[in-house]
Amino acid sequence: MSERELEILQFLADGLKNCEIAAKLFLSEGSVRNYISSIYSKLNVENRASDVKKFRMAQ
């Protein structure tokens, strides 16, 4: 996983919304959605809750 994907994953775990992540990283919401889609694919999950759960278990 790329550094940017890990950064976004941490923001997801912190409970930030896509628009908040976009503002913090100076990205469009579309870019954030693309990163999240890539993260879901790499972690083999289908939603934010499963994504965050796997992330927290790995820490």
N, C-alpha and C positions, 0 to 999 in steps of 0.2 A: 504494500500500500504506500502511496506517495506521502510526503510530508504534509501536503495540503489536505489530502484525504484524512489523515490522522488528526490534523487541526480541526477540520470540520466535524469529525466524529467526536472529538472532545466537546465541541460546542453543542452538539446534539445531546450528549450525555449530561451537559449542564442545563439542558432544557430550553435552549434558545430556539426561536422560530427561524425559518429560512430567511425572512427579511432581516432579522437581527444579525444573522451570520453574514449575510451579504454586506450589510453596512459595516460590520467590523473588519471584513477582509477586502473591502472596496471592490466587490464583485457584483454582478447582476444576480437577481434571484434565479434566473434561468441557469446560470453557471453553477450556482449552489445546488440546484435540483439535479444537474448533470453529475456533479461530484457525489451527491447522495445516492443517485442511481448506481453509480460505479461502486460505491461502498457496499450497497445492498448486494450487488452481484458478487463481489469478492468475498463477502461474509456469508453468502447463500441465505439471505433473509429477505422477507417481503415487506417489512414495515419498520418504522422508527423504534417501536418498543423492543422488538426482537434484536435490532441492531444495537441499541444501547445495552441491552442485557448481555449480549455476547462481548461487547467492549468492556463492560464492568467485570465480567468473569475473567477476562484475560489480564486485567490489571493486577 
